[in-house]
Amino acid sequence: MYLTQPLHRALQQSPDKVALSFGERKTTFRTLADRVARLAGALRGLGMRPGDVVSILALNSDRYFEYIVGVPWGGGVLNPCNIRWSAAEIGYSLDDSGSRILLVDDAFLPVVEKLAAEGERPPIVVHCGDGPTPAGLLGYEQLIAEAAPVPDAGRRGDDLLGLFYTGGTTGTPKGVMIGHRSIYASGLALLADGLGSPGSVYLHAAPMFHIADFGMSCVQWICGNTQSFVGAFSPQGVAAAIERDRATHVLLVPTMIQMLVDHPEVLAKHDLSSLACIVYGASPISEKLLDRAMAAFPGVDFIQAYGMTELSPLATVCPARYHTAEGRKLGKLRSAGRAGYCTEVRIVDAQGREVPRGTVGEVAVRGPNVMLGYWNKPELTARTVRDGWMHTGDGAYMDDDGFIYIVDRLKDMIITGGENVYSAEVENVLAQHPAVGSCAVIGVPSAEWGESVHAIVVPKPDAATTAEDMIAFCRERIAHYKCPRSVEFVDRLPLSGAGKILKTSLREPYWQGRERQVS
Amino acid sequence: MYLTQPLHRALQQSPDKVALSFGERKTTFRTLADRVARLAGALRGLGMRPGDVVSILALNSDRYFEYIVGVPWGGGVLNPCNIRWSAAEIGYSLDDSGSRILLVDDAFLPVVEKLAAEGERPPIVVHCGDGPTPAGLLGYEQLIAEAAPVPDAGRRGDDLLGLFYTGGTTGTPKGVMIGHRSIYASGLALLADGLGSPGSVYLHAAPMFHIADFGMSCVQWICGNTQSFVGAFSPQGVAAAIERDRATHVLLVPTMIQMLVDHPEVLAKHDLSSLACIVYGASPISEKLLDRAMAAFPGVDFIQAYGMTELSPLATVCPARYHTAEGRKLGKLRSAGRAGYCTEVRIVDAQGREVPRGTVGEVAVRGPNVMLGYWNKPELTARTVRDGWMHTGDGAYMDDDGFIYIVDRLKDMIITGGENVYSAEVENVLAQHPAVGSCAVIGVPSAEWGESVHAIVVPKPDAATTAEDMIAFCRERIAHYKCPRSVEFVDRLPLSGAGKILKTSLREPYWQGRERQVS
């Protein structure tokens, strides 16, 4: 089981099928195999040795996927850089991973200039955009045209496939080491769970550097399905791509779903009838948003997948049948689903012991999909993966049917007057308020309570409301101690590259110079 | 990925669901987990150490499945004995595997008596039948009742799960070492290919000692589905079990399908409407028989799976869509399908080089499902598995879409006058003759041609035909040199435990004292 395997299979079974579709540019599997073998040859010519890390900093494109397959084909290791990171953070991941080669598209040339100004790093930059190649950079198409194809290096099993830097929302970035077997096992298990089938067409709408999109595309890649791309998410771009490529499957994070349903006029302009399945995840979704999304995309299966970079990314799946009107009666919609077909999931206490059903603890996951470890961080790896169990840092409880309910990042838990408050619960209530567009709930310092519950709200356009109104709305619905003691209104919330709300940024002004107690 | 993993998952997700149904006896997952943990404890009490082989010689039953899960749970290794083998062959596998414990049901007590008479082997015999336990044997239910449960030993990955002795049709028996990961990867890939889904009910109709049934039940086991059992195949027993347990999936070898369609009166007596999928394999099927079967089971998906013990057992799958009236137009029905989602398949020459499409060569398969090797036969293992590729000994060609067409066991190829004749091709023609019930084609010694083509035919009841008629029928349809030069009529063909026609037995009278040249 290895990432280049599906290319061999597709070449054997359907060489003339379109593998990649990006705007007007189509690439068959036969051509893809040739280009991948040449790209691998070119990278080897540039000095890539077995196990060397080659980075990319680019928007979504067909060439991004060629990079994903071409680097391991040539014996190298991937490092898909977070496009939302600063030049300093990108530089950190290049230095930390020892990347000597970086692929960059037009959008991120300024970042590369900034990096170069700081000391000629990385030494080799390949320009994979469609604009003119700047002086000093190598042209992607020219490299491919001039290189001789090389055979697949045959990396497989526990060989390192890629480093996926994570930690945008908390602490120092960590390079998560994902093996070939891990990503394949996760993909195969998701395929077995119905997240694809032969003939599906996958649209890359979420950023490709992120393991969520990477993992979902792997499901389709195993099947030999066509992949379609939009450079970056926009309601217009996604709707147009679905129509053009007859896309059937797409992964969206809740903020993207929100933007789509907020633009019914865009959806109405396009034929979206090919769409069969929206997989969502990466952060919790409010029931209300899900309702709106299901109304906007009638007949489309909604499937929730919960996971994280360290799990390649599968932990649990909540299948479509629990989302339908009939299925909702089973009461599992608010869950993140249950263990996928290659994973084991437990809720454990601080000592790693399983807690009783209904009790909140930490989600722990075991399986072939667990990362190989954190790059150059053996102690952190040993603390995180114990006896094969990846300790996720997410708080959840499990019901009698094995469904887990994520209550919060453990670090996001607010301890107020000795009571635990899970911000997701408060956010779910606030989201039901007719004036609330989006919101985040954090703990802020309180002399009296240690922490107190604070809500940050983006109101809907033209909506008039007050903090008192918000607090009263919550008090009617949840325990007093869980309700916000203060509310602030803002124009927008800061988002991470994966579309998660950056709670660290929100907390920062309140906690400067203080130490926050987290479990 | 390990064989006991689905039990942990089912216990977490659906403890009160029926796991095993055998006649009136139902076992929930909760009870199964308790019984498995006690069986493991009992076996440990009898001296089973980690990696020790525990054998079983029994017809299908719920207890057989408890053995399959209980032995690895306790740290042991399986050896499911071929129920068609002689006492001498069983004795060989017990000795070769070093089994000190044997489970036996009522049907095979005479074999155990014979073994015991030859020297007290194996030392410990557990009686798992429903009749009275004979003196000197241990009672299965009593062992379970008295044993303390033990925790799962946690064997996984490349740990040895079981020895599956094979070679009934050719040569000395070989213990095929199957690892935990191998069987799980094969099952997961078959699940991803649509051979099961949550809620399916699997009927064990084929013998459980065989990897074909073992592998198919693993697909359902991963899903946490109910398993139903018939002690041994009979049209009546299978039809009754489908009706009673609302079975949806069953694996049948062609000889079993033949027996079912030959008894329409049995099928008519039962409600078989739950049946959704018949997986067939283990030997080629004639188009005519498939036609009859599809008429007898309207609306049922037919899926062909091709594989072998050494592949746990998946190699290729020919999905249902190629079997329908519409799908047949694609012309893939005669194929064995194409590479499953965890396998790579190539057709290679004697030097292991891939041959051009359409050229007959040997089927070679690579993937996580390949066996760990032959037990105590490192040289044979090295000859058979080269650079990760299992060389199957089966002859086939591949078409432009990656579908493979098994032409024959390479050893079954007949070389006559320098021409290669694949017996399956001749058999497929003969099977179309209205007077032919079943048939086998072998090579017999010929002074003139080296070998000559010889057909052995079981005529249909009351059918009158002649050898000349058979030969003329073939000459109208295939090249002269492929047609039988001689035909003999018999009452029945000798079958192996897996339902394969025993060509070695058929050849024996012709080849006694001679050496047959095989590639």
Boltz contact constraints between the chains, C-beta under 6 A:
constraints:
  - contact:
      token1: [A, 1]
      token2: [B, 368]
      max_distance: 6.0
  - contact:
      token1: [A, 9]
      token2: [B, 339]
      max_distance: 6.0
  - contact:
      token1: [A, 12]
      token2: [B, 402]
      max_distance: 6.0
  - contact:
      token1: [A, 13]
      token2: [B, 338]
      max_distance: 6.0
  - contact:
      token1: [A, 13]
      token2: [B, 401]
      max_distance: 6.0
  - contact:
      token1: [A, 13]
      token2: [B, 402]
      max_distance: 6.0
  - contact:
      token1: [A, 188]
      token2: [B, 188]
      max_distance: 6.0
  - contact:
      token1: [A, 188]
      token2: [B, 192]
      max_distance: 6.0
  - contact:
      token1: [A, 191]
      token2: [B, 192]
      max_distance: 6.0
  - contact:
      token1: [A, 192]
      token2: [B, 188]
      max_distance: 6.0
  - contact:
      token1: [A, 192]
      token2: [B, 191]
      max_distance: 6.0
  - contact:
      token1: [A, 192]
      token2: [B, 192]
      max_distance: 6.0
  - contact:
      token1: [A, 222]
      token2: [B, 341]
      max_distance: 6.0
  - contact:
      token1: [A, 338]
      token2: [B, 13]
      max_distance: 6.0
  - contact:
      token1: [A, 339]
      token2: [B, 9]
      max_distance: 6.0
  - contact:
      token1: [A, 341]
      token2: [B, 222]
      max_distance: 6.0
  - contact:
      token1: [A, 368]
      token2: [B, 1]
      max_distance: 6.0
  - contact:
      token1: [A, 401]
      token2: [B, 13]
      max_distance: 6.0
  - contact:
      token1: [A, 402]
      token2: [B, 12]
      max_distance: 6.0
  - contact:
      token1: [A, 402]
      token2: [B, 13]
      max_distance: 6.0
